[in-house]
């Protein structure tokens, strides 16, 4: 796999277009002057976490005696809870934050940007060919940069869709997230059962 193929794969897994409604829903409760600062901070944190997993993910899982299936199952549960809040809105939005309260790390950086799928993919890339870590780093930075550019212009998409359109897309994406989270959960359980069976 070359750098561009790896970057495309990572970009598709990050799914910035799919994350737009969630980001917009969370950020619209924050003071307009702080939004860009919060978004940039969360994007940088997500990049740091992804780089950490690329270089030390396999070692961390071994030290903690955790299997990669644990990452998939835990991520599936978190995404499921976020998806339910998207479909059935509650005060405080999809993550239960009070209006104006800033999200920190969860859920923007993790699991929306640096989710279990991307972390597992990074561990897999490093495990497959550990001699090409610079290639994988460049691929990750390309994918992250493209995703970040799309997410930085979430307000443009919000204006185009309008309040009702954004709510409709948010609920639709909630349904998609439910399916993705259930699939993550099933993949983790299936993989675990195969390991012990």
N, CA, C and O atoms as a DFTB+ gen file, in Angstrom:
788 C
 N C O
     1  1       0.855      -1.192       0.000
     2  2       0.000       0.000       0.000
     3  2       0.890       1.240       0.000
     4  3       1.802       1.364       0.817
     5  1       0.609       2.164      -0.935
     6  2       1.409       3.392      -0.977
     7  2       0.809       4.452      -0.056
     8  3      -0.240       4.243       0.553
     9  1       1.495       5.596       0.034
    10  2       1.084       6.663       0.965
    11  2      -0.314       7.178       0.630
    12  3      -1.143       7.351       1.524
    13  1      -0.582       7.425      -0.671
    14  2      -1.884       7.980      -1.057
    15  2      -3.019       7.003      -0.776
    16  3      -4.097       7.408      -0.339
    17  1      -2.779       5.717      -1.027
    18  2      -3.804       4.709      -0.733
    19  2      -4.102       4.654       0.763
    20  3      -5.258       4.566       1.176
    21  1      -3.033       4.708       1.571
    22  2      -3.195       4.688       3.026
    23  2      -3.927       5.945       3.494
    24  3      -4.796       5.874       4.363
    25  1      -3.570       7.109       2.907
    26  2      -4.220       8.372       3.277
    27  2      -5.698       8.341       2.926
    28  3      -6.528       8.792       3.714
    29  1      -6.041       7.814       1.752
    30  2      -7.447       7.722       1.339
    31  2      -8.222       6.804       2.281
    32  3      -9.337       7.122       2.692
    33  1      -7.623       5.667       2.618
    34  2      -8.273       4.735       3.535
    35  2      -8.545       5.404       4.888
    36  3      -9.647       5.300       5.426
    37  1      -7.533       6.089       5.431
    38  2      -7.680       6.746       6.734
    39  2      -8.713       7.871       6.665
    40  3      -9.488       8.062       7.602
    41  1      -8.725       8.618       5.555
    42  2      -9.692       9.705       5.376
    43  2     -11.122       9.166       5.376
    44  3     -12.005       9.733       6.020
    45  1     -11.344       8.066       4.650
    46  2     -12.678       7.472       4.592
    47  2     -13.115       6.946       5.958
    48  3     -14.291       7.035       6.313
    49  1     -12.168       6.399       6.725
    50  2     -12.498       5.904       8.066
    51  2     -12.829       7.072       8.990
    52  3     -13.737       6.967       9.814
    53  1     -12.101       8.189       8.863
    54  2     -12.386       9.374       9.698
    55  2     -13.776       9.933       9.428
    56  3     -14.427      10.453      10.334
    57  1     -14.234       9.825       8.168
    58  2     -15.582      10.226       7.764
    59  2     -15.964      11.636       8.232
    60  3     -16.916      11.789       8.997
    61  1     -15.233      12.670       7.782
    62  2     -15.545      14.033       8.231
    63  2     -16.931      14.518       7.822
    64  3     -17.571      15.259       8.568
    65  1     -17.404      14.106       6.635
    66  2     -18.744      14.526       6.194
    67  2     -19.819      13.913       7.084
    68  3     -20.816      14.564       7.396
    69  1     -19.620      12.678       7.487
    70  2     -20.556      12.027       8.399
    71  2     -20.539      12.654       9.783
    72  3     -21.548      12.650      10.487
    73  1     -19.378      13.197      10.172
    74  2     -19.250      13.811      11.500
    75  2     -19.750      15.256      11.553
    76  3     -19.941      15.806      12.638
    77  1     -19.961      15.874      10.385
    78  2     -20.378      17.287      10.356
    79  2     -21.594      17.588      11.233
    80  3     -21.549      18.535      12.019
    81  1     -22.692      16.806      11.124
    82  2     -23.857      17.134      11.957
    83  2     -23.572      17.058      13.448
    84  3     -24.096      17.857      14.225
    85  1     -22.734      16.091      13.855
    86  2     -22.415      15.953      15.279
    87  2     -21.573      17.131      15.742
    88  3     -21.838      17.709      16.795
    89  1     -20.558      17.489      14.959
    90  2     -19.720      18.634      15.307
    91  2     -20.560      19.905      15.384
    92  3     -20.439      20.683      16.331
    93  1     -21.416      20.110      14.376
    94  2     -22.251      21.312      14.354
    95  2     -23.194      21.344      15.552
    96  3     -23.399      22.392      16.165
    97  1     -23.766      20.183      15.880
    98  2     -24.698      20.108      17.011
    99  2     -24.017      20.455      18.328
   100  3     -24.598      21.143      19.168
   101  1     -22.792      19.982      18.509
   102  2     -22.062      20.235      19.759
   103  2     -21.562      21.679      19.811
   104  3     -21.668      22.340      20.844
   105  1     -21.015      22.165      18.688
   106  2     -20.388      23.484      18.680
   107  2     -21.395      24.638      18.684
   108  3     -21.042      25.753      19.069
   109  1     -22.635      24.395      18.267
   110  2     -23.598      25.500      18.231
   111  2     -24.010      25.950      19.634
   112  3     -24.573      27.034      19.790
   113  1     -23.736      25.130      20.659
   114  2     -24.049      25.507      22.042
   115  2     -22.930      26.348      22.672
   116  3     -23.075      26.856      23.784
   117  1     -21.818      26.486      21.948
   118  2     -20.660      27.215      22.485
   119  2     -20.683      28.642      21.962
   120  3     -21.126      28.895      20.841
   121  1     -20.210      29.560      22.767
   122  2     -20.121      30.964      22.398
   123  2     -19.381      31.101      21.066
   124  3     -18.332      30.489      20.867
   125  1     -19.930      31.900      20.165
   126  2     -19.387      32.035      18.805
   127  2     -17.902      32.392      18.785
   128  3     -17.172      31.943      17.902
   129  1     -17.450      33.193      19.749
   130  2     -16.038      33.608      19.779
   131  2     -15.105      32.453      20.129
   132  3     -13.928      32.470      19.770
   133  1     -15.628      31.457      20.825
   134  2     -14.786      30.342      21.275
   135  2     -14.795      29.152      20.329
   136  3     -13.928      28.283      20.425
   137  1     -15.761      29.096      19.415
   138  2     -15.962      27.895      18.596
   139  2     -14.712      27.455      17.839
   140  3     -14.303      26.297      17.921
   141  1     -14.108      28.394      17.099
   142  2     -12.937      28.037      16.281
   143  2     -11.784      27.553      17.154
   144  3     -11.093      26.593      16.813
   145  1     -11.586      28.231      18.288
   146  2     -10.516      27.844      19.215
   147  2     -10.741      26.420      19.744
   148  3      -9.812      25.614      19.801
   149  1     -11.982      26.128      20.126
   150  2     -12.327      24.795      20.636
   151  2     -12.127      23.749      19.548
   152  3     -11.565      22.683      19.802
   153  1     -12.590      24.052      18.327
   154  2     -12.475      23.108      17.222
   155  2     -11.015      22.815      16.891
   156  3     -10.639      21.656      16.717
   157  1     -10.191      23.858      16.803
   158  2      -8.760      23.658      16.506
   159  2      -8.099      22.831      17.600
   160  3      -7.319      21.923      17.312
   161  1      -8.414      23.148      18.871
   162  2      -7.840      22.397      19.995
   163  2      -8.204      20.909      19.906
   164  3      -7.348      20.041      20.072
   165  1      -9.484      20.630      19.640
   166  2      -9.934      19.234      19.578
   167  2      -9.311      18.496      18.395
   168  3      -8.975      17.317      18.508
   169  1      -9.154      19.182      17.261
   170  2      -8.529      18.556      16.094
   171  2      -7.063      18.237      16.360
   172  3      -6.574      17.180      15.962
   173  1      -6.358      19.149      17.033
   174  2      -4.938      18.909      17.362
   175  2      -4.815      17.753      18.360
   176  3      -3.933      16.904      18.226
   177  1      -5.701      17.726      19.358
   178  2      -5.684      16.621      20.329
   179  2      -5.913      15.291      19.620
   180  3      -5.259      14.295      19.930
   181  1      -6.853      15.278      18.658
   182  2      -7.129      14.028      17.934
   183  2      -5.911      13.570      17.144
   184  3      -5.633      12.372      17.082
   185  1      -5.175      14.512      16.534
   186  2      -3.963      14.154      15.782
   187  2      -2.909      13.570      16.713
   188  3      -2.266      12.574      16.380
   189  1      -2.730      14.184      17.877
   190  2      -1.749      13.689      18.854
   191  2      -2.101      12.265      19.279
   192  3      -1.226      11.402      19.356
   193  1      -3.382      12.021      19.553
   194  2      -3.828      10.681      19.977
   195  2      -3.599       9.666      18.861
   196  3      -3.154       8.547      19.118
   197  1      -3.907      10.057      17.613
   198  2      -3.711       9.138      16.491
   199  2      -2.231       8.818      16.279
   200  3      -1.870       7.676      15.994
   201  1      -1.379       9.834      16.420
   202  2       0.069       9.591      16.292
   203  2       0.570       8.680      17.413
   204  3       1.408       7.807      17.188
   205  1       0.048       8.892      18.618
   206  2       0.417       8.029      19.758
   207  2       0.053       6.580      19.470
   208  3       0.843       5.670      19.720
   209  1      -1.153       6.374      18.941
   210  2      -1.585       5.004      18.648
   211  2      -0.794       4.403      17.492
   212  3      -0.520       3.203      17.483
   213  1      -0.430       5.229      16.525
   214  2       0.364       4.726      15.402
   215  2       1.700       4.185      15.888
   216  3       2.144       3.116      15.469
   217  1       2.343       4.953      16.795
   218  2       3.687       4.576      17.234
   219  2       3.716       3.659      18.453
   220  3       4.650       2.873      18.609
   221  1       2.700       3.748      19.322
   222  2       2.772       2.968      20.565
   223  2       1.513       2.140      20.853
   224  3       1.417       1.497      21.897
   225  1       0.555       2.160      19.927
   226  2      -0.729       1.488      20.168
   227  2      -0.605       0.021      20.495
   228  3      -1.187      -0.457      21.469
   229  1       0.152      -0.699      19.682
   230  2       0.298      -2.144      19.894
   231  2       0.986      -2.420      21.229
   232  3       0.597      -3.334      21.956
   233  1       2.013      -1.624      21.548
   234  2       2.730      -1.797      22.820
   235  2       1.819      -1.477      24.006
   236  3       1.855      -2.173      25.020
   237  1       0.987      -0.405      23.878
   238  2       0.073      -0.026      24.970
   239  2      -0.932      -1.130      25.248
   240  3      -1.197      -1.460      26.404
   241  1      -1.489      -1.700      24.191
   242  2      -2.459      -2.778      24.375
   243  2      -1.808      -3.985      25.048
   244  3      -2.418      -4.638      25.895
   245  1      -0.559      -4.276      24.662
   246  2       0.153      -5.404      25.275
   247  2       0.448      -5.156      26.743
   248  3       0.278      -6.052      27.569
   249  1       0.897      -3.928      27.082
   250  2       1.221      -3.582      28.475
   251  2      -0.024      -3.671      29.353
   252  3       0.042      -4.168      30.477
   253  1      -1.156      -3.192      28.843
   254  2      -2.404      -3.208      29.616
   255  2      -3.144      -4.545      29.513
   256  3      -4.222      -4.713      30.083
   257  1      -2.554      -5.488      28.783
   258  2      -3.171      -6.799      28.543
   259  2      -4.564      -6.651      27.919
   260  3      -5.489      -7.397      28.243
   261  1      -4.690      -5.671      27.016
   262  2      -5.954      -5.446      26.313
   263  2      -5.831      -5.953      24.887
   264  3      -4.765      -5.891      24.275
   265  1      -6.920      -6.444      24.385
   266  2      -6.951      -6.883      22.997
   267  2      -7.535      -5.756      22.141
   268  3      -8.218      -4.869      22.654
   269  1      -7.267      -5.796      20.856
   270  2      -7.818      -4.783      19.955
   271  2      -9.347      -4.857      19.931
   272  3     -10.017      -3.871      19.626
   273  1      -9.894      -6.040      20.255
   274  2     -11.349      -6.198      20.318
   275  2     -11.952      -5.282      21.384
   276  3     -13.070      -4.792      21.225
   277  1     -11.211      -5.052      22.471
   278  2     -11.696      -4.178      23.551
   279  2     -11.909      -2.762      23.038
   280  3     -12.879      -2.097      23.404
   281  1     -10.985      -2.301      22.180
   282  2     -11.098      -0.958      21.590
   283  2     -12.370      -0.877      20.750
   284  3     -13.101       0.111      20.815
   285  1     -12.630      -1.914      19.966
   286  2     -13.806      -1.937      19.101
   287  2     -15.103      -1.961      19.909
   288  3     -16.038      -1.226      19.592
   289  1     -15.170      -2.794      20.945
   290  2     -16.383      -2.916      21.756
   291  2     -16.647      -1.626      22.530
   292  3     -17.774      -1.133      22.547
   293  1     -15.605      -1.075      23.173
   294  2     -15.769       0.172      23.946
   295  2     -16.192       1.327      23.037
   296  3     -17.074       2.108      23.394
   297  1     -15.569       1.434      21.869
   298  2     -15.916       2.484      20.916
   299  2     -17.341       2.331      20.410
   300  3     -18.047       3.322      20.223
   301  1     -17.764       1.094      20.190
   302  2     -19.131       0.830      19.749
   303  2     -20.154       1.290      20.773
   304  3     -21.179       1.867      20.411
   305  1     -19.883       1.040      22.052
   306  2     -20.794       1.452      23.128
   307  2     -20.898       2.974      23.190
   308  3     -21.996       3.522      23.295
   309  1     -19.747       3.658      23.124
   310  2     -19.741       5.131      23.190
   311  2     -20.497       5.722      22.005
   312  3     -21.318       6.624      22.174
   313  1     -20.218       5.209      20.797
   314  2     -20.901       5.718      19.607
   315  2     -22.404       5.462      19.673
   316  3     -23.202       6.287      19.228
   317  1     -22.787       4.307      20.235
   318  2     -24.213       3.977      20.361
   319  2     -24.925       5.001      21.248
   320  3     -26.012       5.473      20.916
   321  1     -24.303       5.335      22.370
   322  2     -24.905       6.303      23.295
   323  2     -25.040       7.686      22.642
   324  3     -26.054       8.363      22.814
   325  1     -23.996       8.101      21.884
   326  2     -24.050       9.385      21.177
   327  2     -25.161       9.356      20.121
   328  3     -25.901      10.327      19.967
   329  1     -25.271       8.234      19.394
   330  2     -26.270       8.101      18.336
   331  2     -27.689       8.189      18.896
   332  3     -28.554       8.822      18.290
   333  1     -27.933       7.563      20.040
   334  2     -29.270       7.609      20.663
   335  2     -29.639       9.052      21.002
   336  3     -30.789       9.457      20.831
   337  1     -28.657       9.831      21.487
   338  2     -28.919      11.239      21.806
   339  2     -29.158      12.059      20.546
   340  3     -29.868      13.063      20.590
   341  1     -28.574      11.647      19.421
   342  2     -28.816      12.354      18.164
   343  2     -30.236      12.109      17.669
   344  3     -30.892      13.020      17.165
   345  1     -30.705      10.874      17.816
   346  2     -32.044      10.522      17.330
   347  2     -33.125      11.085      18.256
   348  3     -34.163      11.563      17.799
   349  1     -32.863      11.021      19.560
   350  2     -33.812      11.523      20.558
   351  2     -33.154      12.664      21.330
   352  3     -32.640      12.450      22.428
   353  1     -33.165      13.888      20.761
   354  2     -32.453      15.015      21.374
   355  2     -32.897      15.276      22.812
   356  3     -34.069      15.139      23.164
   357  1     -31.912      15.657      23.629
   358  2     -32.150      15.993      25.030
   359  2     -31.523      17.348      25.304
   360  3     -30.702      17.817      24.516
   361  1     -31.896      17.990      26.415
   362  2     -31.213      19.242      26.770
   363  2     -29.715      19.007      26.890
   364  3     -29.278      18.046      27.524
   365  1     -28.929      19.892      26.275
   366  2     -27.482      19.727      26.329
   367  2     -26.916      19.057      25.095
   368  3     -25.706      18.852      25.001
   369  1     -27.789      18.708      24.129
   370  2     -27.287      18.155      22.871
   371  2     -26.877      16.703      22.985
   372  3     -27.265      16.002      23.919
   373  1     -26.072      16.253      22.004
   374  2     -25.753      14.827      21.886
   375  2     -24.838      14.307      22.972
   376  3     -24.735      13.094      23.155
   377  1     -24.165      15.195      23.702
   378  2     -23.250      14.713      24.737
   379  2     -23.649      15.166      26.130
   380  3     -22.898      14.970      27.085
   381  1     -24.822      15.768      26.254
   382  2     -25.303      16.152      27.571
   383  2     -24.573      17.327      28.183
   384  3     -24.569      17.483      29.404
   385  1     -23.946      18.168      27.349
   386  2     -23.262      19.350      27.862
   387  2     -24.266      20.476      28.036
   388  3     -25.167      20.648      27.214
   389  1     -24.110      21.238      29.100
   390  2     -24.955      22.413      29.286
   391  2     -24.639      23.419      28.196
   392  3     -23.517      23.459      27.690
   393  1     -25.628      24.240      27.828
   394  2     -25.412      25.246      26.779
   395  2     -24.221      26.120      27.129
   396  3     -24.150      26.670      28.228
   397  1     -23.289      26.249      26.198
   398  2     -22.105      27.066      26.417
   399  2     -20.937      26.310      27.013
   400  3     -19.819      26.823      27.036
   401  1     -21.175      25.087      27.501
   402  2     -20.076      24.313      28.092
   403  2     -19.224      23.700      26.989
   404  3     -19.742      23.136      26.025
   405  1     -17.897      23.822      27.146
   406  2     -16.988      23.330      26.120
   407  2     -16.751      21.834      26.240
   408  3     -16.535      21.324      27.340
   409  1     -16.788      21.121      25.107
   410  2     -16.371      19.723      25.138
   411  2     -14.850      19.682      25.265
   412  3     -14.160      20.545      24.722
   413  1     -14.332      18.706      25.963
   414  2     -12.872      18.570      26.070
   415  2     -12.502      17.107      25.852
   416  3     -12.847      16.238      26.652
   417  1     -11.807      16.857      24.773
   418  2     -11.360      15.542      24.316
   419  2     -12.543      14.670      23.871
   420  3     -12.604      14.269      22.709
   421  1     -13.490      14.370      24.787
   422  2     -14.665      13.579      24.440
   423  2     -15.817      14.542      24.175
   424  3     -16.004      15.459      24.974
   425  1     -16.585      14.400      23.131
   426  2     -16.531      13.367      22.096
   427  2     -15.904      13.829      20.786
   428  3     -15.789      13.024      19.862
   429  1     -15.485      15.118      20.663
   430  2     -14.986      15.603      19.374
   431  2     -13.666      14.948      18.974
   432  3     -13.554      14.366      17.895
   433  1     -12.656      15.049      19.862
   434  2     -11.362      14.445      19.540
   435  2     -11.478      12.927      19.539
   436  3     -11.033      12.262      18.603
   437  1     -12.084      12.381      20.602
   438  2     -12.306      10.933      20.746
   439  2     -13.755      10.748      21.167
   440  3     -14.147      11.380      22.148
   441  1     -14.577       9.951      20.528
   442  2     -14.254       9.018      19.449
   443  2     -14.590       9.532      18.045
   444  3     -14.449       8.774      17.085
   445  1     -15.032      10.803      17.881
   446  2     -15.481      11.229      16.553
   447  2     -14.342      11.351      15.543
   448  3     -14.473      10.865      14.419
   449  1     -13.230      11.985      15.910
   450  2     -12.091      12.060      14.984
   451  2     -11.184      10.852      15.163
   452  3     -10.938      10.105      14.216
   453  1     -10.689      10.663      16.384
   454  2      -9.804       9.524      16.671
   455  2     -10.646       8.406      17.257
   456  3     -10.538       8.085      18.440
   457  1     -11.485       7.818      16.418
   458  2     -12.375       6.748      16.871
   459  2     -11.694       5.391      16.860
   460  3     -10.559       5.259      16.403
   461  1     -12.394       4.383      17.367
   462  2     -11.817       3.039      17.452
   463  2     -11.401       2.480      16.099
   464  3     -10.397       1.774      15.999
   465  1     -12.175       2.794      15.048
   466  2     -11.844       2.261      13.716
   467  2     -10.516       2.805      13.218
   468  3      -9.681       2.055      12.712
   469  1     -10.317       4.133      13.364
   470  2      -9.070       4.742      12.882
   471  2      -7.891       4.292      13.736
   472  3      -6.801       4.055      13.214
   473  1      -8.103       4.171      15.050
   474  2      -7.023       3.720      15.939
   475  2      -6.624       2.281      15.614
   476  3      -5.441       1.941      15.586
   477  1      -7.630       1.446      15.371
   478  2      -7.345       0.052      15.000
   479  2      -6.619      -0.010      13.659
   480  3      -5.705      -0.814      13.483
   481  1      -7.030       0.849      12.702
   482  2      -6.376       0.877      11.385
   483  2      -4.919       1.311      11.508
   484  3      -4.052       0.774      10.819
   485  1      -4.646       2.281      12.381
   486  2      -3.273       2.750      12.586
   487  2      -2.404       1.664      13.226
   488  3      -1.254       1.465      12.834
   489  1      -2.965       0.972      14.203
   490  2      -2.231      -0.139      14.830
   491  2      -1.935      -1.216      13.783
   492  3      -0.845      -1.788      13.755
   493  1      -2.925      -1.482      12.921
   494  2      -2.766      -2.490      11.867
   495  2      -1.683      -2.085      10.869
   496  3      -0.871      -2.920      10.471
   497  1      -1.660      -0.807      10.457
   498  2      -0.619      -0.327       9.534
   499  2       0.772      -0.510      10.138
   500  3       1.690      -1.005       9.484
   501  1       0.909      -0.098      11.402
   502  2       2.202      -0.218      12.076
   503  2       2.606      -1.685      12.222
   504  3       3.780      -2.027      12.083
   505  1       1.631      -2.546      12.503
   506  2       1.905      -3.977      12.694
   507  2       2.282      -4.649      11.371
   508  3       3.151      -5.520      11.328
   509  1       1.608      -4.225      10.283
   510  2       1.837      -4.830       8.970
   511  2       3.246      -4.552       8.445
   512  3       3.919      -5.459       7.956
   513  1       3.689      -3.302       8.547
   514  2       5.033      -2.937       8.061
   515  2       5.614      -1.831       8.932
   516  3       5.439      -0.646       8.646
   517  1       6.299      -2.224       9.985
   518  2       6.885      -1.280      10.936
   519  2       8.068      -0.506      10.393
   520  3       8.537       0.438      11.029
   521  1       8.566      -0.901       9.199
   522  2       9.720      -0.205       8.607
   523  2       9.291       1.053       7.851
   524  3      10.136       1.844       7.433
   525  1       7.982       1.237       7.676
   526  2       7.479       2.371       6.880
   527  2       6.711       3.370       7.745
   528  3       5.717       3.943       7.299
   529  1       7.164       3.577       8.963
   530  2       6.445       4.452       9.890
   531  2       6.347       5.888       9.379
   532  3       5.347       6.562       9.624
   533  1       7.378       6.366       8.667
   534  2       7.323       7.724       8.120
   535  2       6.233       7.830       7.053
   536  3       5.527       8.835       6.981
   537  1       6.096       6.787       6.221
   538  2       5.034       6.759       5.211
   539  2       3.661       6.819       5.872
   540  3       2.787       7.569       5.437
   541  1       3.477       6.028       6.919
   542  2       2.177       5.989       7.608
   543  2       1.897       7.323       8.306
   544  3       0.749       7.758       8.385
   545  1       2.941       7.959       8.805
   546  2       2.775       9.263       9.454
   547  2       2.322      10.309       8.435
   548  3       1.416      11.096       8.708
   549  1       2.960      10.314       7.253
   550  2       2.580      11.256       6.195
   551  2       1.138      10.997       5.756
   552  3       0.367      11.939       5.571
   553  1       0.772       9.721       5.589
   554  2      -0.595       9.361       5.190
   555  2      -1.607       9.852       6.227
   556  3      -2.661      10.380       5.872
   557  1      -1.283       9.675       7.502
   558  2      -2.174      10.122       8.580
   559  2      -2.342      11.641       8.557
   560  3      -3.453      12.150       8.702
   561  1      -1.236      12.362       8.374
   562  2      -1.298      13.829       8.374
   563  2      -2.106      14.343       7.178
   564  3      -2.849      15.316       7.305
   565  1      -1.964      13.691       6.013
   566  2      -2.750      14.082       4.833
   567  2      -4.248      13.886       5.117
   568  3      -5.054      14.786       4.881
   569  1      -4.610      12.700       5.625
   570  2      -6.021      12.391       5.905
   571  2      -6.585      13.331       6.966
   572  3      -7.705      13.823       6.831
   573  1      -5.812      13.581       8.022
   574  2      -6.249      14.470       9.105
   575  2      -6.430      15.904       8.593
   576  3      -7.388      16.583       8.963
   577  1      -5.508      16.359       7.743
   578  2      -5.583      17.729       7.207
   579  2      -6.840      17.924       6.367
   580  3      -7.535      18.929       6.512
   581  1      -7.134      16.962       5.488
   582  2      -8.340      17.048       4.657
   583  2      -9.598      17.043       5.520
   584  3     -10.519      17.827       5.290
   585  1      -9.633      16.158       6.515
   586  2     -10.784      16.082       7.420
   587  2     -10.945      17.382       8.198
   588  3     -12.059      17.874       8.378
   589  1      -9.826      17.932       8.657
   590  2      -9.859      19.166       9.443
   591  2     -10.389      20.329       8.619
   592  3     -11.170      21.138       9.120
   593  1      -9.972      20.421       7.358
   594  2     -10.447      21.501       6.483
   595  2     -11.964      21.422       6.327
   596  3     -12.654      22.437       6.406
   597  1     -12.478      20.212       6.105
   598  2     -13.930      20.034       5.961
   599  2     -14.647      20.442       7.244
   600  3     -15.655      21.146       7.197
   601  1     -14.126      19.999       8.396
   602  2     -14.779      20.294       9.676
   603  2     -14.657      21.767      10.071
   604  3     -15.522      22.293      10.771
   605  1     -13.587      22.434       9.627
   606  2     -13.432      23.856       9.940
   607  2     -14.515      24.704       9.259
   608  3     -14.834      25.801       9.719
   609  1     -15.076      24.184       8.158
   610  2     -16.117      24.923       7.438
   611  2     -17.517      24.375       7.743
   612  3     -18.426      24.467       6.918
   613  1     -17.672      23.803       8.945
   614  2     -18.970      23.232       9.324
   615  2     -20.071      24.298       9.307
   616  3     -21.231      23.985       9.037
   617  1     -19.712      25.564       9.595
   618  2     -20.715      26.635       9.623
   619  2     -21.307      26.880       8.237
   620  3     -22.497      27.169       8.107
   621  1     -20.479      26.765       7.209
   622  2     -20.958      26.931       5.836
   623  2     -22.024      25.879       5.525
   624  3     -23.073      26.187       4.960
   625  1     -21.737      24.639       5.901
   626  2     -22.697      23.558       5.685
   627  2     -23.952      23.766       6.529
   628  3     -25.062      23.462       6.091
   629  1     -23.769      24.284       7.734
   630  2     -24.907      24.554       8.619
   631  2     -25.825      25.608       8.007
   632  3     -27.049      25.501       8.078
   633  1     -25.209      26.637       7.399
   634  2     -26.000      27.695       6.753
   635  2     -26.761      27.151       5.544
   636  3     -27.924      27.488       5.323
   637  1     -26.083      26.304       4.764
   638  2     -26.707      25.737       3.575
   639  2     -27.898      24.849       3.932
   640  3     -28.925      24.866       3.253
   641  1     -27.745      24.071       5.013
   642  2     -28.803      23.138       5.407
   643  2     -29.913      23.808       6.201
   644  3     -31.070      23.395       6.121
   645  1     -29.569      24.846       6.971
   646  2     -30.552      25.487       7.834
   647  2     -30.807      24.651       9.088
   648  3     -30.329      23.522       9.201
   649  1     -31.557      25.211      10.016
   650  2     -31.809      24.555      11.308
   651  2     -32.554      23.229      11.141
   652  3     -32.173      22.214      11.725
   653  1     -33.623      23.252      10.336
   654  2     -34.420      22.027      10.141
   655  2     -33.644      20.973       9.354
   656  3     -33.695      19.780       9.655
   657  1     -32.926      21.448       8.339
   658  2     -32.121      20.520       7.551
   659  2     -31.043      19.864       8.385
   660  3     -30.784      18.667       8.259
   661  1     -30.412      20.664       9.245
   662  2     -29.360      20.144      10.120
   663  2     -29.920      19.117      11.101
   664  3     -29.293      18.093      11.369
   665  1     -31.125      19.408      11.641
   666  2     -31.779      18.469      12.561
   667  2     -32.097      17.161      11.843
   668  3     -31.899      16.079      12.396
   669  1     -32.594      17.266      10.600
   670  2     -32.923      16.063       9.825
   671  2     -31.670      15.240       9.543
   672  3     -31.671      14.020       9.705
   673  1     -30.587      15.924       9.112
   674  2     -29.328      15.223       8.832
   675  2     -28.768      14.599      10.115
   676  3     -28.248      13.484      10.100
   677  1     -28.885      15.339      11.223
   678  2     -28.388      14.847      12.508
   679  2     -29.092      13.549      12.901
   680  3     -28.445      12.599      13.341
   681  1     -30.416      13.508      12.743
   682  2     -31.165      12.295      13.108
   683  2     -30.866      11.149      12.153
   684  3     -30.778       9.990      12.557
   685  1     -30.710      11.497      10.866
   686  2     -30.348      10.476       9.884
   687  2     -28.977       9.899      10.215
   688  3     -28.786       8.683      10.196
   689  1     -28.016      10.786      10.521
   690  2     -26.670      10.319      10.881
   691  2     -26.703       9.537      12.195
   692  3     -25.896       8.632      12.407
   693  1     -27.644       9.894      13.077
   694  2     -27.812       9.120      14.307
   695  2     -28.171       7.679      14.004
   696  3     -27.650       6.754      14.626
   697  1     -29.077       7.492      13.031
   698  2     -29.450       6.132      12.614
   699  2     -28.255       5.390      12.025
   700  3     -28.037       4.211      12.304
   701  1     -27.481       6.111      11.196
   702  2     -26.290       5.486      10.599
   703  2     -25.287       5.126      11.698
   704  3     -24.693       4.048      11.679
   705  1     -25.105       6.052      12.668
   706  2     -24.173       5.791      13.773
   707  2     -24.602       4.602      14.616
   708  3     -23.759       3.842      15.092
   709  1     -25.923       4.432      14.807
   710  2     -26.412       3.254      15.541
   711  2     -25.948       1.993      14.825
   712  3     -25.451       1.060      15.456
   713  1     -26.111       1.969      13.502
   714  2     -25.704       0.782      12.738
   715  2     -24.194       0.559      12.808
   716  3     -23.731      -0.571      12.965
   717  1     -23.429       1.655      12.690
   718  2     -21.965       1.536      12.760
   719  2     -21.542       1.037      14.135
   720  3     -20.673       0.172      14.249
   721  1     -22.163       1.589      15.184
   722  2     -21.784       1.206      16.552
   723  2     -22.119      -0.258      16.819
   724  3     -21.338      -0.969      17.452
   725  1     -23.288      -0.714      16.334
   726  2     -23.666      -2.122      16.510
   727  2     -22.702      -3.021      15.748
   728  3     -22.316      -4.084      16.234
   729  1     -22.309      -2.581      14.534
   730  2     -21.355      -3.372      13.752
   731  2     -20.010      -3.457      14.458
   732  3     -19.386      -4.518      14.484
   733  1     -19.555      -2.331      15.038
   734  2     -18.299      -2.330      15.809
   735  2     -18.376      -3.314      16.961
   736  3     -17.452      -4.090      17.203
   737  1     -19.501      -3.267      17.667
   738  2     -19.726      -4.149      18.807
   739  2     -19.685      -5.612      18.359
   740  3     -19.014      -6.441      18.973
   741  1     -20.417      -5.916      17.274
   742  2     -20.458      -7.289      16.762
   743  2     -19.089      -7.746      16.264
   744  3     -18.690      -8.887      16.495
   745  1     -18.362      -6.841      15.573
   746  2     -17.016      -7.188      15.094
   747  2     -16.099      -7.516      16.256
   748  3     -15.346      -8.488      16.218
   749  1     -16.176      -6.677      17.305
   750  2     -15.343      -6.919      18.485
   751  2     -15.676      -8.233      19.156
   752  3     -14.779      -8.986      19.536
   753  1     -16.971      -8.517      19.306
   754  2     -17.409      -9.768      19.961
   755  2     -17.039     -10.975      19.108
   756  3     -16.546     -11.979      19.621
   757  1     -17.284     -10.869      17.779
   758  2     -16.956     -11.975      16.856
   759  2     -15.466     -12.290      16.889
   760  3     -15.057     -13.449      16.964
   761  1     -14.664     -11.221      16.830
   762  2     -13.209     -11.398      16.852
   763  2     -12.754     -12.014      18.163
   764  3     -11.871     -12.872      18.183
   765  1     -13.362     -11.573      19.258
   766  2     -13.011     -12.118      20.580
   767  2     -13.392     -13.593      20.678
   768  3     -12.614     -14.409      21.172
   769  1     -14.599     -13.933      20.202
   770  2     -15.055     -15.325      20.241
   771  2     -14.150     -16.215      19.392
   772  3     -13.860     -17.352      19.761
   773  1     -13.706     -15.680      18.244
   774  2     -12.796     -16.453      17.382
   775  2     -11.465     -16.695      18.074
   776  3     -10.862     -17.758      17.924
   777  1     -11.000     -15.686      18.846
   778  2      -9.716     -15.822      19.556
   779  2      -9.789     -16.898      20.636
   780  3      -8.863     -17.694      20.793
   781  1     -10.906     -16.917      21.387
   782  2     -10.985     -17.887      22.488
   783  2     -11.505     -19.241      22.033
   784  3     -11.378     -20.240      22.741
   785  1     -12.103     -19.261      20.821
   786  2     -12.654     -20.513      20.300
   787  2     -11.648     -21.228      19.473
   788  3     -11.933     -22.305      18.950
